[in-house]
Amino acid sequence: MKKISLLFLSSFLTVASFAQVTIGLRASSVVCMDRVKDLNNADGYEFKNNSSGIRFAVGPTFDFAISDNYAFSTGAWYLSRRSGLSINSPSGVTNPATNPFSLYQGSVDQKDIVSLQSVQIPITFKVYTNEITTNVKLYFQLGALATINFYEKFKSQNSSLVGDYQNKYNAFDVSAYMAAGVNYQIGESNALFAGLYYSRGLTNVLNSRTSNTTNEKFNKSAKYNMDLIGLEVGINF
């Protein structure tokens, strides 16, 4: 993580040394879509996604113009995103989180929903088309999204999971990021923009702590990738 931070800082300073900086404010509505894959069928537990949720993100953007049509784009966006896991325990599987000698009667789902507080740092390049009509351009953005998770707040949880799934997320994860939208110039230096974006999680956000429920490390029991799709609007100054 230190190497990534140093690389990002050096790239930031290099670009900033010769590029014109445009500062903006961006807000977005986000649909949090999780991809969960069970990694161990032999443990008797099945990990699944626990539906999706809508959240909001907001924060500043910084565009470093390389030319009239190209820019290096970054920022710092605060996001409170929804995370949800469903753990299915078939009949006859012992649940060590409650009573190691009791057996479930029938299939039982254990669920938790977490509000995960994060800061997102885009490391992207943005391309602008020529004007498609007066003062209107299209933009396309592609790169990576570094996410720092700094706080977990449980919104709801099955009682048998209390204490087991707290602090189960890694502090850092990486996503691929792509966006497209419209940029409308409203003055010499001001512009409005609106677009759609998609962020696809590349890393398993579950950490290597051991689960009391499955007796395995979280990242060995399931692979959990976080995807986001959203609508962004903002203004450049």
Buried (B, 14 or more C-beta within 10 A) or exposed (E): EEEEEEEBEEEBEEBBEEBEEBEBBBBBEBBBBBEBEBBBEEBBBBBBBBEEBEBEBEBBBBBBBBEEEBBBBBBEBEBBBBBBBBBBBEEEBBBBBBEEEEEBEEEBEBBBBBBBBBBBBBBBBBBBEEEEEEEEBBBBBBBBBBBBBEEBEEEEBBEBBEEBBBEBBBEBBBBBBBBBBEBBBEEEEEBBBEBEBBBBBEBBBBEEBEBBBBEBEBBBBBBBBBBBBBBBBBBBE
